[in-house]
Amino acid sequence: MQVPDGLLDQLEAYFRLLAAWNAKINLTALDLVRDPDKAVDRLLIEPLVAARHLAAGAGAAIDIGSGGGSPAIPMKLARPDVSFTLVEAKTRKCAFLREAGRQLGVDLRVETARFEMLLTRPEFHEAFDVVTLRAVRVEQKVLLGLQAFLKPGGEFLLFRGPAGTELPAALTPLLVPIATHTLVEELQSRLLVLRKRVVGIEGQ
């Protein structure tokens, strides 16, 4: 895919910083040194493709379990108009996320907490246009909790690999699947998009 030079420089800087920190603390299980191509596909290309599917009017996004910063940081670099809140429970990983934002010159809000704790804070209820999550397994209980972050009409972007079920057999009635997009064909990775219903409007 074609990437503007300025964005390419920022992505390279992020990847180098991630590799340097990953040598000291476990930010990602991907091998950034011996298998950089796969790492680039997963950590950079997938988020860049996903960023193309952010709605034009999206203003605020929240990324759950941010870890080493992907997909949130590459998506933020690609869509600087969208504000990102990164949620990560581990303090050392949050230190990396804040340092990455500082070195890359992007404004990132980093919350050191499990997402369940944020649900107790009223300012997080229906405050976001987008929720992003990269996870192996997403249970109905998790989706039910995460949808509380979304404004009505907001979208849930779920990063998925080739294995595992698409979604829980029974979704919360508030979330409706609307699209599946290919991220990296060679990896058979996909982006599942769910939309939060606008109560009282048919077809949402």
FIBATI-173908 format. One record per residue (C-alpha): residue in three letters; chain; x, y, z. Coordinates in Angstrom, 2 decimals. Layout:
BEGIN
{'ALA','A',{X,Y,Z}} ...
//
This chain:
BEGIN
{'MET','A',{0.00,0.00,0.00}} {'GLN','A',{1.11,3.57,-0.68}} {'VAL','A',{2.02,5.56,2.43}} {'PRO','A',{2.88,9.30,2.38}} {'ASP','A',{6.53,10.02,3.21}} {'GLY','A',{5.74,11.94,6.39}} {'LEU','A',{3.55,9.14,7.71}} {'LEU','A',{6.15,6.56,6.72}} {'ASP','A',{8.79,8.38,8.77}} {'GLN','A',{6.50,8.43,11.82}} {'LEU','A',{5.68,4.73,11.46}} {'GLU','A',{9.37,3.86,11.18}} {'ALA','A',{10.11,5.90,14.30}} {'TYR','A',{7.32,4.12,16.19}} {'PHE','A',{8.55,0.69,15.08}} {'ARG','A',{12.13,1.46,16.12}} {'LEU','A',{10.99,2.73,19.51}} {'LEU','A',{8.80,-0.34,19.99}} {'ALA','A',{11.72,-2.64,19.16}} {'ALA','A',{14.03,-0.84,21.59}} {'TRP','A',{11.54,-1.05,24.46}} {'ASN','A',{10.48,-4.59,23.57}} {'ALA','A',{14.04,-5.74,24.23}} {'LYS','A',{13.55,-4.65,27.85}} {'ILE','A',{9.87,-5.28,28.56}} {'ASN','A',{7.39,-7.54,26.80}} {'LEU','A',{5.29,-5.23,24.65}} {'THR','A',{4.50,-7.68,21.85}} {'ALA','A',{4.98,-11.40,21.28}} {'LEU','A',{5.88,-10.73,17.64}} {'ASP','A',{9.58,-11.07,16.78}} {'LEU','A',{10.53,-7.59,15.63}} {'VAL','A',{14.10,-8.57,14.80}} {'ARG','A',{14.01,-12.03,13.19}} {'ASP','A',{10.61,-11.73,11.50}} {'PRO','A',{10.14,-8.00,10.88}} {'ASP','A',{7.94,-8.46,7.79}} {'LYS','A',{5.21,-10.22,9.75}} {'ALA','A',{5.56,-7.72,12.56}} {'VAL','A',{5.19,-4.80,10.15}} {'ASP','A',{2.11,-6.41,8.59}} {'ARG','A',{0.44,-6.99,11.97}} {'LEU','A',{1.53,-3.86,13.82}} {'LEU','A',{1.56,-1.24,11.05}} {'ILE','A',{-0.22,-2.36,7.88}} {'GLU','A',{-3.33,-3.78,9.57}} {'PRO','A',{-3.98,-0.56,11.53}} {'LEU','A',{-3.35,1.59,8.43}} {'VAL','A',{-5.94,-0.38,6.48}} {'ALA','A',{-8.34,-0.19,9.42}} {'ALA','A',{-7.88,3.58,9.62}} {'ARG','A',{-9.37,3.84,6.14}} {'HIS','A',{-12.61,2.49,7.59}} {'LEU','A',{-12.90,5.11,10.32}} {'ALA','A',{-15.90,7.29,9.60}} {'ALA','A',{-15.06,10.74,8.24}} {'GLY','A',{-16.79,12.36,11.20}} {'ALA','A',{-15.23,10.19,13.89}} {'GLY','A',{-13.91,12.45,16.61}} {'ALA','A',{-12.96,10.22,19.52}} {'ALA','A',{-11.76,6.62,19.73}} {'ILE','A',{-10.88,4.34,22.64}} {'ASP','A',{-8.51,1.40,22.27}} {'ILE','A',{-8.85,-1.42,24.78}} {'GLY','A',{-5.77,-3.37,25.92}} {'SER','A',{-3.34,-1.14,24.05}} {'GLY','A',{-0.16,-3.04,25.01}} {'GLY','A',{2.60,-1.89,22.66}} {'GLY','A',{0.37,0.69,20.99}} {'SER','A',{-0.91,-1.16,17.92}} {'PRO','A',{-3.46,-0.66,16.44}} {'ALA','A',{-4.08,2.66,18.18}} {'ILE','A',{-0.85,4.55,17.50}} {'PRO','A',{-0.59,3.78,13.74}} {'MET','A',{-4.29,4.61,13.38}} {'LYS','A',{-3.72,7.92,15.18}} {'LEU','A',{-0.77,8.71,12.90}} {'ALA','A',{-2.92,7.99,9.85}} {'ARG','A',{-5.92,9.92,11.22}} {'PRO','A',{-4.57,12.80,13.33}} {'ASP','A',{-8.05,14.34,13.37}} {'VAL','A',{-9.28,11.54,15.67}} {'SER','A',{-8.44,11.74,19.38}} {'PHE','A',{-7.36,8.41,20.88}} {'THR','A',{-7.64,7.15,24.44}} {'LEU','A',{-5.44,4.11,25.10}} {'VAL','A',{-6.45,1.76,27.90}} {'GLU','A',{-3.80,-0.54,29.36}} {'ALA','A',{-3.68,-2.17,32.80}} {'LYS','A',{0.11,-2.61,33.06}} {'THR','A',{2.07,0.39,34.31}} {'ARG','A',{5.27,-0.28,32.34}} {'LYS','A',{3.38,-0.59,29.08}} {'CYS','A',{1.62,2.69,29.83}} {'ALA','A',{5.03,4.30,30.34}} {'PHE','A',{5.95,3.17,26.82}} {'LEU','A',{2.69,4.48,25.36}} {'ARG','A',{3.22,7.92,26.90}} {'GLU','A',{6.84,8.01,25.71}} {'ALA','A',{5.78,6.98,22.21}} {'GLY','A',{3.23,9.78,22.08}} {'ARG','A',{5.86,12.26,23.28}} {'GLN','A',{8.54,11.18,20.78}} {'LEU','A',{6.10,11.00,17.87}} {'GLY','A',{4.58,14.36,18.72}} {'VAL','A',{1.02,13.06,18.95}} {'ASP','A',{-1.49,13.68,21.71}} {'LEU','A',{-2.45,10.38,23.30}} {'ARG','A',{-4.57,9.99,26.41}} {'VAL','A',{-3.32,6.94,28.30}} {'GLU','A',{-5.40,5.36,31.07}} {'THR','A',{-3.67,2.87,33.38}} {'ALA','A',{-6.67,0.70,34.22}} {'ARG','A',{-8.76,-2.26,33.21}} {'PHE','A',{-11.65,-1.16,31.05}} {'GLU','A',{-14.12,-2.36,33.67}} {'MET','A',{-12.83,0.33,36.04}} {'LEU','A',{-13.41,3.05,33.46}} {'LEU','A',{-17.03,1.97,33.15}} {'THR','A',{-17.55,3.26,36.70}} {'ARG','A',{-16.64,6.79,35.55}} {'PRO','A',{-19.61,8.69,34.05}} {'GLU','A',{-17.42,10.72,31.67}} {'PHE','A',{-16.61,7.53,29.75}} {'HIS','A',{-20.23,6.51,29.15}} {'GLU','A',{-21.22,6.91,25.48}} {'ALA','A',{-18.26,9.27,25.01}} {'PHE','A',{-16.63,7.68,21.93}} {'ASP','A',{-17.39,7.31,18.24}} {'VAL','A',{-15.14,4.24,17.90}} {'VAL','A',{-13.97,1.36,20.09}} {'THR','A',{-11.00,-0.69,18.82}} {'LEU','A',{-9.95,-4.06,20.15}} {'ARG','A',{-7.43,-6.67,19.07}} {'ALA','A',{-8.17,-9.91,20.91}} {'VAL','A',{-8.11,-13.65,20.41}} {'ARG','A',{-11.51,-14.23,21.94}} {'VAL','A',{-14.33,-11.80,22.53}} {'GLU','A',{-17.15,-12.98,24.76}} {'GLN','A',{-20.66,-11.58,24.89}} {'LYS','A',{-20.04,-10.20,28.40}} {'VAL','A',{-17.04,-8.23,27.10}} {'LEU','A',{-19.00,-6.78,24.19}} {'LEU','A',{-21.82,-5.83,26.52}} {'GLY','A',{-19.40,-3.87,28.68}} {'LEU','A',{-17.49,-2.26,25.82}} {'GLN','A',{-20.59,-1.01,24.03}} {'ALA','A',{-21.17,1.34,26.97}} {'PHE','A',{-18.23,3.44,25.74}} {'LEU','A',{-19.89,3.99,22.36}} {'LYS','A',{-22.21,6.79,21.39}} {'PRO','A',{-25.41,5.59,19.65}} {'GLY','A',{-24.42,5.03,16.03}} {'GLY','A',{-20.78,4.55,17.00}} {'GLU','A',{-18.70,1.68,15.66}} {'PHE','A',{-16.79,-1.19,17.22}} {'LEU','A',{-13.71,-2.26,15.22}} {'LEU','A',{-12.63,-5.80,16.06}} {'PHE','A',{-9.29,-7.06,14.69}} {'ARG','A',{-9.37,-10.77,13.92}} {'GLY','A',{-6.97,-13.37,12.57}} {'PRO','A',{-7.82,-16.43,10.44}} {'ALA','A',{-8.63,-18.72,13.38}} {'GLY','A',{-11.47,-18.73,15.85}} {'THR','A',{-15.13,-17.89,15.67}} {'GLU','A',{-16.22,-14.63,14.10}} {'LEU','A',{-18.35,-13.39,16.99}} {'PRO','A',{-20.21,-14.76,20.00}} {'ALA','A',{-23.25,-16.79,18.99}} {'ALA','A',{-25.50,-14.25,20.71}} {'LEU','A',{-24.56,-10.59,20.36}} {'THR','A',{-25.89,-7.91,22.64}} {'PRO','A',{-29.02,-6.46,20.98}} {'LEU','A',{-27.34,-3.06,20.94}} {'LEU','A',{-24.57,-4.14,18.50}} {'VAL','A',{-25.23,-4.97,14.86}} {'PRO','A',{-22.60,-6.44,12.48}} {'ILE','A',{-22.35,-4.19,9.43}} {'ALA','A',{-19.15,-5.16,7.56}} {'THR','A',{-16.08,-7.37,7.35}} {'HIS','A',{-12.95,-5.97,5.69}} {'THR','A',{-9.73,-7.74,4.68}} {'LEU','A',{-6.69,-6.29,6.44}} {'VAL','A',{-3.67,-8.28,5.20}} {'GLU','A',{-4.62,-10.97,2.70}} {'GLU','A',{-1.50,-13.09,3.28}} {'LEU','A',{-2.30,-13.26,7.00}} {'GLN','A',{-6.02,-13.78,6.41}} {'SER','A',{-6.62,-11.03,8.94}} {'ARG','A',{-9.93,-9.22,9.02}} {'LEU','A',{-11.65,-6.23,10.56}} {'LEU','A',{-15.15,-6.86,11.86}} {'VAL','A',{-17.27,-3.73,12.20}} {'LEU','A',{-20.24,-3.55,14.55}} {'ARG','A',{-22.49,-0.54,14.99}} {'LYS','A',{-24.32,0.49,18.12}} {'ARG','A',{-28.02,0.85,17.50}} {'VAL','A',{-29.67,4.22,17.71}} {'VAL','A',{-32.70,3.38,19.80}} {'GLY','A',{-35.94,4.13,18.01}} {'ILE','A',{-34.43,4.13,14.50}} {'GLU','A',{-35.11,1.06,12.39}} {'GLY','A',{-32.23,-0.63,10.59}} {'GLN','A',{-29.50,0.75,12.88}} 
//
